Amino acid sequence: MEKLRFTHQTRKVWIPLTKELKKIYLDECENVQFGDQYLDEINNEIKLSSNKYSTEIEDKNFGKIAERFLLENFSGKT
């Protein structure tokens, strides 16, 4: 099993529940809950670039785009 190397990288883990944990986290229909609150799975998928150079190129391109949208000093004269 590889370690997580990048920020925002996640791994799904399945943990077998003991009888005691099932009493705490599952209701009679085996819905996941804690206390009186039902728990939902959060699915945050962040796509990581496989090529570290592509993000550097994208950053430079955004800089060029921003330069094109800069306005000259506005004098108010028409």
Buried (B, 14 or more C-beta within 10 A) or exposed (E): EEEEEEEEEEEEEEEEBEEEEEEEBEEEEEEEBEEEEEEEEEEEEEEEEEEEEEEEEEEEEEEEEEEEEEEEEEEEEE
